[in-house]
Amino acid sequence: MTGTTLAPARSARAGGGAARRPGRGRAVLAPALLGAALFGGWQLAAAAGATPGSLPSPADLAAYLGESVLKPGFWSAAGSTMLSWTAGFAVSVLVGCALGMLAGLNGAVDRLLFPVVEFFRPIPSIVYLPLVILVAGTGRLSVVVLVAGGAVWPVLLQTVAGVHDTDPVLRDMTRAYAFTRRERMRWCVLPSAAPFIATGVRISATISLVVVVTTELVGTGKGLGGVMSTAYQTGSYVVLFGTGLAAAVLGVLIDQALGLLEKRALHWHAAHREGAR
């Protein structure tokens, strides 16, 4: 099975280079300065009247978010979004890993899945929203189905790529030493596939949140997307953009949390060992 896959980062030392990784402070400072410059320019443009009237200023958004975090309704909507995200993301990871392992280890399954994956992968899952709502209703199940359908592909493709990346010499060694199938999976296949799977999981997490909020926005009317839908219909643009900003911050926090989890779980990988020094 072919597809766009992302190889895990390899350490500079493993590749023979002597390049040093940027310090953690610099890695955080540069995006922070860029964000501050963008929001500062936005605020100046809003103060000068150079922005559309429907676009609130960063100060208005900050005031709205400061008030919202004190209201139970905001956390109820965020909790609903996170619950749908968790369920859909978990399904996509489980299905993607299972099918990816099966396809990576079995050429016949790989050839069977390839045309199916290539046909459905480019189609945005939100296209199926009317059909899913017709079958499953407007409850959480429809959101989970759409999330799983849209976010399963990165995990599936990365898992297949990770299994195929297994060192053939290591495979031959496990056969020569008569490893059982479980031992080959434990000591040969999984260590090779794990960094690839971790990359797919982080991509899938972001896609899952986008699909959840979009489905809530145009379909179910619940969660943060439902708040944005109501705000758009009533012309409350501060609420609309502020809630969208909150969803974006939530996505960044999810990605950072998964990144920390990846570093802990794959501490033995060359890239993370190098990064820890």
C-alpha positions in Angstrom: 0.0 0.0 0.0 1.4 3.3 -1.0 0.5 6.8 0.2 1.9 9.9 1.7 3.7 8.9 4.9 5.9 10.8 7.3 9.1 9.1 8.6 9.9 9.7 12.2 12.6 12.2 13.0 16.1 10.8 13.0 18.8 12.2 15.2 21.6 14.2 13.6 24.2 11.9 15.2 22.6 8.8 13.7 22.9 10.4 10.2 26.5 11.4 10.8 25.9 15.1 11.1 26.9 17.3 14.0 24.0 19.7 13.9 22.7 20.7 17.2 19.0 20.9 18.0 17.7 24.4 19.0 17.2 24.9 22.6 13.7 24.5 24.1 13.5 28.2 25.0 14.2 29.2 21.4 11.7 26.7 20.1 9.0 28.3 22.2 10.2 31.9 21.9 10.0 32.1 18.1 6.4 31.1 17.7 5.4 33.2 20.6 7.0 36.3 19.1 5.4 35.6 15.7 2.0 35.2 17.4 2.5 38.4 19.4 3.4 40.3 16.2 0.4 39.0 14.3 -2.1 39.8 17.1 -0.4 43.2 17.7 -0.7 44.1 14.0 -4.3 42.9 14.1 -5.1 45.0 17.1 -3.5 48.1 15.5 -5.4 47.6 12.3 -8.7 47.2 14.2 -8.0 50.4 16.2 -7.4 52.2 13.0 -10.6 51.0 11.5 -8.8 49.0 8.7 -10.5 45.7 9.4 -14.1 44.7 8.5 -16.7 45.5 11.0 -17.6 41.9 11.4 -14.0 41.0 12.5 -13.6 41.7 16.2 -10.3 42.9 17.6 -8.0 40.7 19.7 -8.9 42.7 22.7 -12.5 41.9 22.2 -11.8 38.2 21.8 -9.6 38.2 24.9 -12.4 39.9 26.9 -14.9 37.4 25.7 -12.7 34.4 26.5 -12.0 35.8 29.9 -15.7 36.0 30.6 -16.5 32.6 29.0 -14.1 30.6 31.1 -16.1 31.6 34.2 -19.4 30.4 32.8 -20.5 26.7 33.1 -22.0 26.8 29.6 -18.6 27.3 28.0 -17.1 24.3 29.8 -20.2 22.2 29.0 -19.8 22.9 25.3 -16.1 22.2 25.5 -16.7 19.0 27.4 -19.2 17.8 24.8 -16.7 18.5 22.0 -13.9 16.7 23.9 -16.1 13.7 24.6 -17.0 13.4 20.9 -13.3 13.9 20.0 -12.1 11.3 22.5 -14.6 8.6 21.2 -14.0 9.3 17.5 -10.2 9.6 17.9 -10.0 6.3 19.9 -12.0 4.5 17.2 -9.8 5.8 14.4 -6.6 4.8 16.2 -7.8 1.3 17.1 -9.1 0.6 13.6 -6.2 2.3 11.8 -3.6 0.3 13.9 -5.4 -3.0 13.5 -5.9 -2.7 9.7 -2.4 -1.2 9.2 -0.8 -4.1 11.0 -2.8 -6.6 9.1 -2.0 -4.9 5.7 1.6 -4.5 6.6 2.1 -8.1 7.6 -0.1 -9.6 4.8 0.5 -8.7 1.2 -2.9 -10.0 0.1 -4.7 -7.8 2.6 -2.5 -4.9 1.5 -3.4 -5.3 -2.2 -7.1 -5.7 -1.2 -7.2 -2.5 0.9 -5.1 -0.3 -1.4 -7.9 0.6 -3.9 -10.4 1.1 -1.1 -8.1 3.4 0.8 -7.2 5.4 -2.4 -10.8 5.8 -3.3 -12.2 7.0 0.1 -9.1 8.8 1.5 -9.4 12.0 -0.6 -13.1 12.4 0.2 -13.8 14.7 3.2 -15.8 12.8 5.8 -18.1 15.8 6.2 -19.5 14.9 2.8 -21.2 11.9 4.4 -22.9 14.1 7.0 -26.5 14.0 5.5 -26.3 10.2 5.1 -24.9 9.6 8.6 -27.5 11.9 10.2 -30.2 10.1 8.3 -29.0 6.7 9.6 -27.6 7.6 13.1 -29.5 10.8 13.9 -27.9 14.0 15.2 -26.5 12.5 18.4 -22.9 11.8 19.4 -22.8 8.6 17.4 -23.0 10.5 14.1 -20.0 12.7 15.1 -18.0 9.6 16.2 -18.7 7.9 12.8 -17.6 10.9 10.8 -14.5 11.5 13.0 -13.4 7.9 12.6 -14.0 8.0 8.9 -11.9 11.1 8.4 -9.1 10.5 10.9 -8.4 6.8 10.4 -6.2 7.2 7.3 -3.1 8.8 8.8 -2.9 6.0 11.4 -3.5 3.3 8.8 -1.0 4.5 6.3 1.7 5.3 8.9 1.2 1.9 10.5 1.7 0.1 7.2 4.8 2.2 6.5 6.2 1.4 9.9 5.7 -2.3 9.4 7.3 -2.2 6.0 10.3 -0.2 7.4 11.3 -3.2 9.6 14.9 -4.1 9.1 15.0 -7.2 6.9 18.2 -8.4 8.6 16.3 -8.2 12.0 13.4 -10.2 10.5 15.8 -12.9 9.3 17.5 -13.0 12.7 14.2 -13.6 14.5 13.4 -16.4 12.1 16.9 -17.9 12.6 16.4 -17.9 16.3 12.9 -19.4 16.0 11.1 -16.5 17.6 7.4 -17.1 17.9 5.0 -14.8 16.1 4.3 -12.9 19.3 8.0 -12.5 20.0 8.6 -11.2 16.4 5.8 -8.6 16.9 7.1 -7.6 20.3 10.8 -7.3 19.5 10.9 -6.7 15.8 7.8 -5.2 14.2 6.4 -3.0 16.9 9.6 -1.1 17.7 9.9 -0.4 14.0 6.3 0.7 13.5 5.9 2.6 16.8 7.5 5.9 15.7 5.5 5.9 12.5 2.3 5.2 14.4 3.0 8.0 16.8 3.3 10.4 13.9 0.0 9.1 12.4 -1.7 9.4 15.8 -0.7 13.1 16.2 -2.0 13.9 12.7 -5.2 12.0 13.4 -5.8 13.9 16.6 -5.8 17.2 14.8 -8.0 15.9 12.0 -10.4 14.5 14.6 -10.9 17.9 16.3 -11.5 19.6 13.0 -14.1 17.1 12.0 -15.8 17.3 15.4 -16.1 21.1 15.4 -17.2 21.1 11.7 -19.8 18.4 12.3 -21.2 20.3 15.3 -21.1 23.5 13.3 -23.1 22.4 10.3 -24.9 19.3 11.7 -25.6 18.5 15.3 -25.6 22.0 16.8 -23.8 20.8 20.0 -20.5 21.5 21.6 -18.2 24.4 20.5 -19.3 24.0 16.9 -22.9 24.5 18.1 -22.0 27.7 19.9 -20.3 29.0 16.7 -23.4 28.1 14.7 -25.7 30.0 17.0 -23.4 32.9 17.1 -23.3 33.1 13.3 -27.0 33.0 13.0 -27.5 35.8 15.6 -24.6 37.9 14.3 -22.5 37.6 17.5 -19.2 37.7 15.7 -17.2 38.1 18.9 -18.6 34.8 20.2 -18.1 33.2 16.8 -14.4 34.1 16.4 -13.7 33.7 20.1 -15.1 30.2 20.2 -13.1 29.4 17.1 -10.0 30.7 18.8 -10.8 28.5 21.8 -11.1 25.5 19.6 -7.7 26.3 18.0 -6.0 26.6 21.4 -7.6 23.3 22.3 -6.0 21.7 19.3 -2.6 23.1 20.2 -2.9 21.7 23.7 -3.9 18.3 22.4 -0.9 18.2 20.0 1.5 19.2 22.7 0.1 16.7 25.2 0.5 13.9 22.6 4.0 15.1 21.8 5.0 14.8 25.5 3.4 11.4 25.6 5.3 10.3 22.5 8.6 11.4 24.1 7.9 9.4 27.2 6.6 6.3 25.4 9.4 6.3 22.7 12.2 7.5 24.9 14.4 4.7 23.5 14.1 6.1 19.9 17.2 7.8 18.6 15.5 11.1 18.0 14.1 11.4 21.5 17.4 10.3 23.1 19.2 13.0 21.1 16.6 15.6 22.0 17.0 14.8 25.7 20.6 15.8 25.8 
